[in-house]
Amino acid sequence: MPPRKTYHDQTDEENILKLREVLKTLPHFARDYFRAIDATTTTRTRISYAYDIRLFFQFLVTQNPSLEGIHIPDLPIEVLDEVKALDIEEYMEYLKLYEDSDDKHITNGERGLKRKISALRSFYAYYYRKEMIHTNPTVLIDMPKIHEKAIIRLDADEVASLLDYVESCGNNLTGQQKAYYEKTKERDLAIVTLFLGTGIRVSECVGLDIEDVDFKNNAIKVTRKGGNEMYVYFGGEVEKALKSYLTVREGITPVTGHEHALFYSTQRRRISVKAVENLVKKYTAAVTSTKKITPHKLRSTYGTSLYQETGDIYLVADVLGHKDVNTTRKHYAAMDDERRRQAAKAVILRENENKI
């Protein structure tokens, strides 16, 4: 077996190469910023910021008559000082609906807007601190307000129905559908059970290598956001599902370069995030028609179950890999409300007057 290169390592390499290509399309001075944030951000964050900042410069050269005909790489740093707060507000309006290079309509909701403006603020702040520009219009505008949405999760009976369905839905299939189902059944059951039994992220799931599974301690080693490694423990149901899948996996000859991956696609490569999202969507659609369930919703389902069983918000935050417990608290506030209602009934101020 060739030397192990983790999914995290491979993704980093791909993002570094992508970033180099994007930097060629940005003003030359932008390289200083990305070099400066290299030590404090992940490659995923940097490539995301690069795309967002490129979009800002595309807005400037297409919407500002004074910059017409100027190529983005040729823009001087002085252009940043020419941008006013009103221009940033117009940019925010532009982000709500614009056309990409393929003339497709692109929209941004509250979270998309906030992320893009946050990237721009970070970009401006760097040059302002270095005294390379004299103004910072991004601090003069209000950040987009985020309206929290209700947390969607599966109820206990829906979890049981989902696992039953993944195990037995082949009975209702015919021909090629049934053949495909039988080929992927153990893998799909292991993935769904893993989400419901550990609460890991979809990126963490696809990044798992066979070497990351430890049955001696019933644990998996995952790479969290930011690159930190952590052991996440699982119970008997997850153990059973994983071992059943590994029996099938032994009969798969992977494509070169994918030998270490835990979960394989039908093409014998490391399974992709999109493929996992699609299989979760396929199975859960048969269990509930009113909830759009994603791998992240299965993660929320696990977090809910863990909090209901333990009542320990700090434990839930730790297991889910939340850096800030307030993030966890926000997600499970509704459950806290229910617990407070129960607490109100638990304290009796006076015994029943009719009681002797």
Disulfide bonds with the S-S distance in Angstrom:
none
